[in-house]
Amino acid sequence: MFSVWALAGIPEIIPGDDLGVIIADALIEPLQDGDIIVVSSKIVSKAEGRIVRAADREQTITEETVRVVATRSYPGGVTRIVENRLGIVGAAAGVDASNTPDGTVLLLPLDPDASALAIRRSLEEQLHLSIGVVITDTLGRTWREGQTDVAIGGSGVTLLEDLRGSLDSHGRRLDVTLPAVGDEIAAAADLVKRKSAGLPVAVVRGLGHLLAPDAAGGRVLVRPLENDMFRLGTAEAYAEGFEAGRAAGAASDDRG
């Protein structure tokens, strides 16, 4: 059994704000040992000054891109699915125009794990408790319509639970089971934070068994490229395969 609720009273965040202090001040119900604080990356980006002019959005997406996965044109613009500097694959490299002042867009935090650690340390020092912190962002999902919040950073929380080698309820060995509990926590918190309600922070209680002071951060949820069976969009994969076939045919002709 666990519960989750959003914190009201978080003000508009500006560069330089101390999120740990702001979150502590917004608490109505005291935190308990084992609570997990879930924080939208938008307010982390604002506090860390990751703000650029909206006119520079397309160039900023290019600068934040490490690898292009797919590009599709549609009436009125272009959608780019790319891998960003954090290893996350998503639309527009995470450059976001929602819930930000007019004329600006937000970049993702430079290091969400470090951001989560700073918030966690601040809260633990103020409140003398052991807690966890998860930083979230909104992503689409391969194979699925719609978007949901996922964990992009964390501190003190197990984000990927390794159940390999354990037994299921029928005594069968689990060989590939790795629940993405960080994403599940993020999605649960998103149900109460809501995108348009101005509630960027939530508390999750009852999952204290997932707390681990030295747990790996958000990078543990990023699938390595060599294991990614969908590293390209369909049109890009077709073009790459066609070009490889053409090159192989040309080489064969040269040898003949």
N, C-alpha and C positions, 0 to 999 in steps of 0.2 A: 504494500500500500504506500503510495506517495501522493503528495499534493504539490500544486504549483500555482503561484499567483504573481501578478504584476505589481510593481512598485509605482504608485502615483507620486507626483510631486517632483519628478526629475525635471529640472529647468532646461531651457535651451542651452546647449553646450557650446562653448567657445574655446579657441585654442588656448592651451595652458591650464585649463580646468583640471582639478584633481578628482578623478572619477571615484576613487575610493572614499574620499571625504563626502562627495555629493551623494553617493549611494548610502553611506552610513547615516547621513542626515535625513534621507528620505524614508528610513525604516520606521514603520509604525509598530509592527510586531517584531520583537527582538529576534535576531538570528540565533540558531542553535548549532552546536557542533554537528558537522556532517552535511550542513546545507550547501547547496550549489547555487551560485549566482550566475545567471545567464544574461549576457550583455550584448546588445546589437552592435555590430562593428561600426555602424554609422556614428554613434556617439564617441566611440574610441577614435575614429578618424577625425572627427571635429576637434576633440581635445588635443590630438597630436598634430593639428594643423595640416591635415592631408586634404586640403581644399584647393581646387583650381577653378579658373573661369570656365563657364559653360561653353564659351566660344572655342576653347581649346580641347573639347572633349575627344574628338576623333584623333587628334594628334596624341593626346594623352593615352588613349587606348593603344595606339601603335607603340608608344614608349613603354607601356606596361606589359606588352606582349612578348613572350618568349617563343611561342610556336603557334602558328595558325592551324586550327583544326578544320574549320569550315567557314565559308563566306557565302551568304545568300542575299541577293537583291530582292527588294519588295517595293511596291509603290510608296515612294516617300523616303526611301533610305536603304541601308545595308545592315544586315545583322552579321556580326563576326563572333564566332565561337573560337576562343583562343585559350592557350595555357598562359597564365600570368606568372609573375615573379615568385609567387608562393607555391607554384606547382598546381594550382587549382585550374580546372578546365571549366569555362563558363562563358556566358555572353559578355562582350564588351570589357573583358579583363577585370570585371568587378567595379568598373568606373560607374558610379551611380548618381542619377539625377533626382531621386526621390527623397523626400524628407530632408531637404537641404535648402538653404536660402536661395531666393531667386538669383539667377545669373551665375550660379556655382554648381559644381559637381564634386563628388567625393571619391577619393582613391581609398583602397583598402589600407589598413594599417601596414606599416613596413614589416613588423614582426608581431603578429597577433599573439604568439606564445609569450613573448616578453611583456606585451600589454596585459595579458591575463595575469602573469606573475606579479606585475606591479600593483594591479588592483587587489589581488589576493593578499599580498603582503600588507598593503595599506589597511584593508579591512581586518585582517587578523591582529595587527598591532593595535588598532583602535578598540576592537571588541574582545580580544583575548579568546578567540575561538579558532578551531580548525575547520576551514571551509574549502570549497573548490570554486573555480571560476571557468566559465566557458564563454568564448567570444563567437558570435554567430554571424552568418551572412545568408542571403537568399540565393538559391541556385535552382535551375531546372534540373531534370533527371533524365538520363538516357533511358529510352523505352517508355517513358511516362509523360503524360501531359501535366501542366501546372508546375508550380514552384513550391519549395518548402525551405525552411531555415535548416542550415547544417552548421556543424562546428568547424571553424577555421583556426581556432586557437584555444588553448586551455592550460590550466595550471592546477595541479593537485587533484586532478580527476582522471580516471581511466577512460579514455575515449574509444578504445578498441579492445573489447574483452575477448581474450583468447581462450576458447573452450575446446580447442583441439586436444584430443587425447582423453577427454572426459566421456562419460556414458550418458546416453539419452534415457528417457523414462522406461524404455524397453530393454535397456542394457546394451544397446548398440554403441559402438565407438564413434565419436564425432571426429572427423578428419579434416574438415574444411570450415568449421563454424567459427566465425569471427564477428559477433554482433557489433555493429557500429553504434555503440551506446551514446557516444558524443553527439551524433546526428539525431538520435532518438530524444535525447535531452533537449537539443535545440528545437526540434519540431514540437515537443510538448510545450515548451516555453512560448513558442510562436502562437500557440492557440490562445494564450491570455495576453500577450503583448499586442497583437494585432497591428497590421501595417499602418493604419491611418489614425490610431488612437493616441499617438504620442506617449507610448509606454515602452521604452527601450530596454527596461531591465525587469527580470523576473527572478523569483526565488523558487527553487525546487527542493522539497523536503521529503526525506524518506529513502534516499538513495545513498546514504552514508557509506554503504559497503563499497561504493565505487571510488571513494576518496583514496588517493595514494600520493603522498607528498612529492615523489620523484617520478610520477607518471609521464610518459612521453606526451608531447604537445600535438598540435593539429596536424603536423606533417605525417603522423602515423596513419592518417586517414587518406592520404594522397597515394593513389595507385601508381607504382613505378611504370614508366613508359614501356619497358620491356614486357610487362604483364598486361598491357592495355590492348585488348582485342578490338577496340573501336577508336584507335588513335587518330583516325581521319574521318571526315564526313564522307557520305557515299559518293558524291560527285568527285571529290578529291581523290578518294581511293581508286575509283575507276580511271581517272586521268593518270594517276601514278602507275597503275597496272598496265594501261594501254601504252604508255611511254616505255615502260620496261620491256613489254613485248615487242614493240617496234625496234628498240635498240638491239634486243636479242636477235631479231630477224635480220637486221642490217649486218650484225657481226657474223651471222651464219652465211649470208650472201658473200661477204668479203672473203671468208675462208674458202668458200666454194669456187 
